Amino acid sequence: MEHSGGDLALIGATLRSNTGEASDATAILIRAGRIELVGTDAEIADAAAQFAIPTRDLGGATVTPGLFDSHTHPHWAASVTAGLDLGGLETIDELRAALAAEHARLPEDAWLRGWNLEYEAFEHTGLRGDLLADAAPGRPVALICYDLHTGLATAPALAAAGITGSRNFDDASEIVVDEAGVPTGELREPTAYNLVFDAAPQPSHDDARDGLRDMFRRLAAVGLTGGAIMDGKDATVDLLEELEERGELDHRLTVHHWHAVGDTDADVARVISEKDRAGRLWQTGAIKLFSDGVIDTGTAWLHEPDSCGDGRAAFWPSWERYGDVVRAYHDAGMLIATHAVGDFAVSRVLDVYAALPARDGLPFHSIEHLEVLSDGDVEQLRGSGVTASMQPLHMQWRSSDHSDTWAKRLGEDRSHTGYRVRDVLDAGARLVLGSDWPVAQYDPRVGMAWARGRHTPGDASANVFEPSQRLSGEEALLAYTLWPAQARGHADRGVIAIGAVGDLTVWGADPVATDADALPEVPIVLTVVDGRIVHEG
């Protein structure tokens, strides 16, 4: 059965309400999951005593509206991160050593799964499964790159998936083959690499449910109270519904159904028919589409080709079909998010959005990532009503000497057009921030630190990328609280005000006043969702 919201009183706090109103309030009363009173310690303590509501004295800690990750994949992450974390392994020898150790640990019949694989180790060879096969002889090995756009499989894994050569896909996915037509093990984009991952042993229903529950608890421990799931499937919604019925859902969520390029009109109609499915803490009614891929593999859609001659193809064989699908979901009243990494992809998506008819009382759509933008693209955002959903912490893979794959493909001049969050804000567009977890760390303190400092937090010697694009402390907080709520049309979220939902993040220090480099170390004292304490530090 669905559980009602909790009752809670917090006193002795410093409040950052996001309301724009000056106040000397230091306390909050939540009843049945919603904020009922905001006032002085004495006022809230008296009201709490009247209704026998438990009271916490925060001793001066700072309370903000609950943090919301505007682009995350917790269901996917619960599965992906069950494997070996390959982050930071930059050579083939390091990868082979890690895989060999995991091979020795695993049962004989298990697959070896790995995630967070970086491209740099294969800079001179290309992604090839045979380079790693001897580290786990005879065992299927299936790895996924950190950006979730490329997979790498050894011969046993390819054989288990029935992959013997190239195939034609509805989208820009690709099974990479050598001159003889033999698969190299590189699998570009989800439609291709999911052939391998779907062939691997799958967790039981109970394990998948509990894994998702535990993932939300990990997110709560860093202050997150909710997020936008950008890879929603029917199974995702089923698990959320079950978790809520069991009283084990600790996150407030919007599920964006993943629309694949090959989905038919019948598929679109089925998704639309389910758009009102919702619970107390979760809702559907949103869509995620792709317009391009990523810069590192040459699949981003760019105004000009990259240094390898790539970057001039959309994810869709028919761009008109993309427009038709967007119009169908738009007319059904759904919220649309489109992945667009390349500058030309952003421009083309903006063209499609601009042609949509007005919808009274409904929020407008978003573009996800916007990693590179020309000046013209920034101007095109101005007045469009489109939300720019960006992830500045993805700059962590850039090198100060431009030796990283991303910068090499773009060229030094164009790489300086990356992650233009300040220019987007100055153009009057709404900005929201997120992690793209498990692509990057889910910790919003790290995300805010990157948005503010544009360098590795806590490293005084780290290169600062485009310092003119830095956000202020207040802007970074708003992009994780109020602005995501406004982007989704939720007047009762992102603020500390009477009638708002009881989703709060309690910090050991003021996240706005704290220096960006120190922000990731600020303790999370409490995470409150729907009036319930779901994490206590």
C-alpha positions in Angstrom: 0.0 0.0 0.0 1.1 3.6 -0.6 2.7 5.2 2.4 1.8 8.8 3.5 4.4 11.5 4.1 6.2 11.9 7.3 6.0 14.4 10.2 9.1 16.2 11.3 10.2 19.5 13.0 13.6 21.0 12.4 14.8 23.9 14.6 18.1 25.7 15.2 18.8 26.0 11.4 20.0 28.5 8.9 17.6 28.4 6.0 18.3 29.0 2.3 14.7 29.0 1.1 15.1 30.0 -2.6 12.0 32.2 -2.2 13.7 35.5 -2.6 12.1 36.8 0.6 14.1 38.0 3.5 13.3 36.1 6.7 14.7 35.5 10.2 13.1 32.0 10.2 15.2 29.2 11.7 12.8 26.3 11.8 10.5 24.2 9.7 7.4 22.0 10.5 6.5 19.2 8.1 3.2 17.3 8.4 2.2 14.5 6.1 5.1 15.1 3.9 4.5 18.9 3.3 5.9 22.0 4.9 3.2 23.4 7.1 5.0 26.1 9.0 8.3 28.1 8.6 9.2 30.3 11.6 11.2 30.7 14.7 12.5 27.9 16.9 9.9 28.7 19.5 7.0 28.8 17.1 7.9 25.5 15.5 8.7 23.8 18.8 5.3 24.8 20.2 3.5 23.5 17.1 5.5 20.2 17.1 4.6 19.6 20.8 1.0 20.2 20.0 0.9 17.5 17.3 3.5 15.2 19.0 5.9 15.6 16.1 9.5 14.6 16.6 11.9 17.6 16.7 15.5 17.8 15.7 17.8 20.7 16.8 20.2 21.2 14.0 22.6 23.4 15.9 23.1 26.0 13.2 23.3 23.6 10.2 22.2 25.0 6.8 18.9 23.7 5.3 18.3 23.9 1.6 15.5 22.5 -0.6 16.3 19.0 -1.5 18.9 18.5 -4.2 17.7 17.1 -7.5 19.9 15.5 -10.1 18.5 16.5 -13.5 20.1 13.7 -15.5 20.8 10.4 -13.9 20.6 6.6 -14.5 20.2 5.0 -11.1 18.5 1.8 -12.5 21.2 1.3 -15.1 23.9 2.2 -12.5 22.6 -0.4 -10.1 23.4 -3.0 -12.7 26.5 -1.5 -14.4 28.4 -0.7 -11.2 28.0 -4.3 -9.9 31.1 -5.0 -12.1 34.7 -3.9 -11.9 35.4 -0.2 -11.7 38.1 0.5 -14.4 38.3 4.3 -13.8 41.8 5.7 -13.8 43.4 2.7 -15.6 45.2 4.4 -18.5 47.2 1.6 -20.1 46.5 -1.8 -21.5 48.8 -3.4 -19.0 46.9 -1.8 -16.1 43.6 -3.0 -17.5 44.9 -6.5 -18.1 46.2 -6.7 -14.5 42.8 -5.6 -13.1 40.9 -8.0 -15.3 43.3 -10.9 -14.4 42.7 -10.3 -10.7 39.0 -10.2 -11.1 39.1 -13.4 -13.3 40.9 -15.2 -10.5 38.3 -14.1 -8.0 35.1 -15.0 -10.0 33.4 -18.4 -10.1 34.2 -20.4 -13.2 30.9 -19.8 -15.0 30.5 -16.0 -14.3 30.9 -13.2 -16.8 33.5 -10.6 -16.1 31.7 -7.2 -16.2 33.5 -3.8 -16.0 32.5 -0.2 -16.2 34.1 3.3 -16.3 36.5 2.2 -19.0 38.5 5.1 -20.4 39.4 5.6 -24.1 43.0 6.7 -23.6 44.4 3.2 -23.1 43.4 2.4 -26.7 44.5 5.7 -28.3 47.1 4.0 -30.6 45.4 0.6 -31.1 41.7 1.3 -31.2 39.3 -0.5 -28.9 40.1 -4.2 -29.4 38.9 -7.0 -27.3 41.8 -9.3 -28.2 44.1 -7.0 -26.3 42.4 -8.1 -23.1 41.4 -11.6 -23.8 44.4 -13.4 -22.3 43.7 -11.7 -18.9 40.6 -13.8 -18.5 41.1 -16.8 -20.9 37.8 -18.4 -22.0 35.7 -16.1 -19.9 33.2 -13.7 -21.5 34.4 -10.2 -20.7 32.0 -7.3 -21.3 33.1 -3.7 -20.5 31.4 -0.4 -20.9 33.1 3.0 -21.4 32.7 5.7 -18.8 30.3 7.7 -21.1 27.9 4.7 -21.6 28.2 5.1 -25.4 30.7 2.4 -26.2 31.1 -1.2 -25.1 34.1 -3.6 -25.5 33.7 -7.4 -25.5 36.1 -10.3 -25.9 35.5 -13.2 -28.3 33.6 -15.4 -25.8 31.2 -12.6 -25.0 30.7 -11.8 -28.7 30.0 -15.5 -29.3 27.5 -15.7 -26.4 25.6 -12.8 -28.0 25.7 -14.4 -31.5 27.8 -11.6 -32.9 29.9 -12.7 -35.9 30.0 -9.6 -38.1 28.6 -6.2 -38.8 24.8 -5.5 -38.7 22.6 -2.7 -39.8 20.8 -0.9 -37.0 17.9 1.6 -37.0 20.1 4.2 -35.4 23.8 5.1 -35.5 24.9 2.1 -33.5 27.7 0.0 -34.9 29.5 -3.3 -34.5 33.0 -2.4 -35.5 34.8 -4.9 -37.7 38.3 -5.2 -39.1 39.3 -5.4 -42.8 38.2 -9.0 -42.9 34.8 -8.3 -41.4 35.7 -9.8 -38.1 34.3 -7.9 -35.0 37.0 -6.1 -33.1 35.0 -6.1 -29.9 34.1 -2.4 -30.1 30.4 -1.8 -29.9 29.3 1.7 -30.5 26.1 3.0 -28.9 23.5 1.1 -26.8 21.7 -0.8 -29.5 24.9 -2.5 -30.4 26.5 -3.2 -27.0 23.2 -4.2 -25.4 23.4 -7.3 -27.6 26.2 -8.4 -25.4 25.0 -7.2 -22.1 21.6 -8.7 -22.7 23.3 -12.1 -23.3 25.0 -12.0 -19.9 23.3 -13.5 -16.8 20.7 -11.2 -15.4 19.9 -10.5 -11.8 16.8 -12.0 -10.2 13.8 -9.8 -9.8 14.4 -9.5 -6.1 18.1 -8.7 -6.6 17.2 -6.0 -9.2 14.6 -4.4 -6.9 16.9 -4.4 -3.8 19.8 -3.1 -5.9 17.7 -0.1 -7.0 16.6 0.5 -3.4 20.2 0.4 -2.2 21.2 2.7 -5.0 18.7 5.4 -3.9 20.1 5.1 -0.4 23.6 5.8 -1.7 22.3 8.9 -3.5 20.5 10.0 -0.3 23.8 9.8 1.6 25.2 12.7 -0.5 22.2 14.9 0.0 20.2 14.0 -3.1 16.4 13.8 -2.6 15.4 13.1 -6.2 16.3 13.0 -9.8 15.3 12.6 -13.4 15.8 9.1 -14.6 16.9 9.4 -18.3 16.7 5.7 -19.3 13.3 4.7 -18.1 11.8 1.4 -19.2 8.6 -0.5 -18.1 10.8 -2.5 -15.7 12.0 0.7 -14.1 8.5 1.9 -13.4 7.4 -1.5 -12.1 10.3 -1.6 -9.6 9.6 2.0 -8.4 5.9 1.0 -7.9 7.0 -2.1 -6.0 9.5 -0.2 -3.8 6.9 2.4 -2.9 4.4 -0.3 -2.0 7.0 -1.9 0.3 7.8 1.5 1.9 11.3 1.3 0.6 11.4 4.2 -1.9 13.5 7.1 -0.6 13.7 9.3 -3.7 11.4 11.6 -5.6 11.6 10.8 -9.3 10.6 11.7 -12.8 11.0 8.8 -15.2 11.8 9.7 -18.8 10.9 6.8 -21.0 13.8 5.9 -23.4 12.6 6.2 -27.0 14.8 4.2 -29.3 15.2 5.3 -33.0 13.6 2.0 -34.2 10.4 2.4 -32.1 7.3 2.4 -34.2 4.2 4.5 -34.1 2.6 1.7 -32.1 5.4 2.0 -29.5 4.8 5.7 -29.3 1.1 5.2 -28.8 1.7 2.6 -26.0 4.1 5.0 -24.1 1.6 7.8 -24.4 -1.2 5.6 -23.1 0.9 5.0 -19.9 2.0 8.7 -19.4 -0.2 9.3 -16.3 1.2 6.3 -14.4 2.5 7.7 -11.1 2.9 7.1 -7.4 3.4 9.4 -4.4 7.1 9.9 -5.1 7.4 9.1 -8.8 5.8 10.1 -12.0 6.2 9.2 -15.7 4.9 11.4 -18.6 8.4 12.2 -19.8 10.5 11.1 -22.8 14.2 10.8 -23.5 15.5 10.8 -27.1 19.0 11.0 -28.7 20.0 13.3 -31.5 23.7 12.3 -31.6 26.4 10.4 -29.7 29.6 11.6 -28.1 32.6 13.6 -29.2 35.2 10.9 -28.2 34.0 8.4 -30.7 33.2 10.8 -33.5 29.4 10.3 -33.2 28.5 13.8 -31.9 26.8 16.0 -34.6 28.9 19.1 -35.2 28.7 22.2 -37.3 32.1 21.3 -38.8 33.8 17.9 -38.9 36.2 16.9 -36.1 39.9 16.3 -36.6 39.2 12.8 -37.8 36.6 13.9 -40.3 33.7 12.6 -38.2 30.8 14.4 -36.6 28.5 15.1 -39.5 25.8 12.5 -39.0 22.7 12.5 -36.8 21.7 9.6 -34.7 18.6 9.2 -36.8 18.7 8.0 -40.4 15.6 10.3 -40.9 15.7 13.6 -39.1 12.1 14.1 -40.2 11.2 11.1 -38.2 12.7 12.6 -35.1 10.5 15.7 -35.6 7.4 13.6 -36.1 8.1 11.6 -32.9 8.8 14.8 -30.9 5.5 16.3 -32.1 3.5 13.2 -31.1 4.9 13.3 -27.6 4.5 17.0 -27.4 0.9 16.9 -28.5 0.2 14.3 -25.8 1.4 16.7 -23.1 4.6 14.9 -22.3 7.9 16.5 -21.3 10.8 15.8 -23.7 14.5 15.6 -23.1 16.8 15.2 -26.1 20.5 14.2 -25.8 22.5 16.7 -27.9 26.3 16.8 -27.3 27.5 18.4 -30.5 26.8 22.1 -31.4 25.0 21.2 -34.6 22.8 18.7 -32.8 21.8 21.4 -30.3 20.9 23.8 -33.2 18.8 21.2 -35.0 16.9 20.1 -31.9 16.2 23.8 -31.2 14.8 24.1 -34.7 12.4 21.2 -34.1 11.3 22.5 -30.7 10.7 26.0 -32.1 8.2 24.5 -34.6 6.0 23.0 -31.9 2.7 24.5 -31.0 2.2 26.3 -27.7 0.9 24.3 -24.8 -0.8 26.3 -22.1 0.1 25.4 -18.5 2.7 22.8 -19.4 6.5 23.1 -19.0 8.7 23.2 -22.1 11.3 20.7 -23.1 15.0 20.3 -22.4 18.2 19.6 -24.2 20.7 17.4 -22.4 24.5 17.9 -22.3 25.2 20.7 -24.8 28.9 20.0 -24.4 29.9 22.4 -27.2 28.1 25.5 -28.4 28.9 28.0 -31.0 28.0 31.7 -30.4 25.1 31.2 -32.7 23.8 28.3 -30.8 23.8 30.3 -27.5 21.8 33.0 -29.3 19.4 30.4 -30.6 18.8 29.4 -27.0 17.8 32.9 -26.0 14.1 33.2 -25.7 13.5 29.6 -26.8 12.0 28.5 -23.4 14.2 25.5 -23.6 16.0 24.2 -20.5 19.7 23.5 -20.8 20.6 20.4 -18.8 24.3 20.4 -18.4 27.1 18.5 -16.5 30.2 20.6 -16.0 31.8 17.9 -13.9 32.3 15.9 -17.2 35.3 18.3 -17.7 37.2 16.0 -15.3 38.4 14.0 -18.4 39.9 17.0 -20.1 43.7 17.6 -20.0 45.3 20.9 -19.6 47.6 20.2 -22.6 44.6 19.2 -24.8 45.9 15.7 -25.1 42.6 14.0 -24.3 40.5 12.4 -27.0 37.7 15.0 -26.6 40.1 18.0 -27.2 42.0 16.3 -29.9 38.9 15.6 -31.9 37.5 19.2 -31.4 40.8 21.0 -31.8 42.2 23.5 -29.3 40.0 26.4 -30.5 36.7 24.6 -30.5 37.5 22.8 -27.2 37.2 26.3 -25.5 33.5 26.3 -26.5 32.8 23.5 -24.1 30.4 23.6 -21.2 29.3 27.2 -21.6 27.1 27.3 -18.5 27.7 31.0 -17.8 26.9 32.0 -21.4 23.7 29.9 -21.3 22.6 31.7 -18.2 23.5 35.1 -19.5 21.4 34.3 -22.6 18.4 34.0 -20.3 18.0 30.3 -20.7 17.1 28.1 -17.7 20.1 26.0 -16.5 19.8 22.7 -14.6 22.8 20.6 -13.5 23.2 16.9 -13.0 25.7 14.0 -13.1 24.7 11.5 -15.8 25.6 8.9 -13.1 27.2 6.4 -13.6 29.0 8.4 -16.3 30.3 10.7 -13.6 30.2 10.9 -9.8 26.6 11.2 -8.4 27.7 13.5 -5.5 26.1 16.9 -6.2 28.7 18.6 -4.0 31.3 17.5 -6.6 29.0 18.7 -9.4 28.5 22.1 -7.9 32.3 22.4 -7.2 33.1 21.8 -10.9 30.4 24.3 -12.0 31.9 26.9 -9.7 35.6 26.3 -10.0 35.9 24.5 -13.4 38.9 22.5 -12.1 39.5 19.4 -10.0 38.1 20.3 -6.6 40.7 20.7 -3.9 43.7 20.7 -6.2 45.2 24.2 -6.1 47.5 23.3 -9.0 44.7 22.0 -11.3 44.1 23.7 -14.6 41.0 25.9 -14.7 39.0 25.4 -17.9 37.4 28.6 -19.3 37.3 30.5 -16.0 34.8 33.0 -17.5 32.2 30.3 -17.5 32.2 29.8 -13.7 28.9 29.9 -11.7 28.4 31.5 -8.4 27.7 29.5 -5.3 24.1 30.6 -5.3 23.7 29.8 -9.0 25.1 26.3 -8.5 22.7 25.6 -5.7 19.7 26.9 -7.7 20.6 24.7 -10.6 20.3 21.7 -8.3 17.1 22.9 -6.5 14.7 25.6 -7.7 15.6 25.7 -11.4 14.9 21.9 -11.9 11.6 22.3 -10.2 10.6 25.2 -12.4 11.8 23.3 -15.5 9.3 20.6 -14.6 6.5 22.9 -13.7 6.5 22.1 -10.0 5.7 25.2 -7.9 5.8 23.1 -4.7 9.4 22.0 -5.1 12.8 23.6 -4.9 11.8 26.0 -2.2 11.3 26.1 1.6 7.8 27.5 1.9 4.4 26.6 3.3 2.8 24.0 1.0 6.1 22.8 -0.5 7.0 19.1 -0.4 9.1 18.1 2.6 12.3 17.4 0.6 15.3 19.0 2.3 19.1 18.7 2.4 20.8 19.6 5.7 24.4 20.7 5.3 27.2 21.0 7.9 28.1 24.4 6.4 26.5 26.8 4.0 27.0 25.4 0.5 26.8 28.9 -1.0 29.3 30.5 1.3 31.7 27.6 1.3 34.7 27.8 -1.1 34.2 25.6 -4.1 37.3 23.5 -3.4 36.0 22.7 0.1 32.4 22.0 -0.9 32.8 18.2 -1.6 33.9 17.8 2.1 30.9 19.6 3.6 29.1 16.9 5.7 25.5 16.0 4.8 23.8 16.1 8.2 20.3 14.9 7.1 18.5 14.0 3.9 14.8 14.4 4.2 12.3 13.1 1.6 8.6 13.5 2.0 9.1 14.5 5.6 11.0 11.3 6.4 14.7 11.2 7.3 16.2 8.9 4.8 19.8 9.6 5.7 21.5 10.8 8.8 25.2 11.6 8.7 
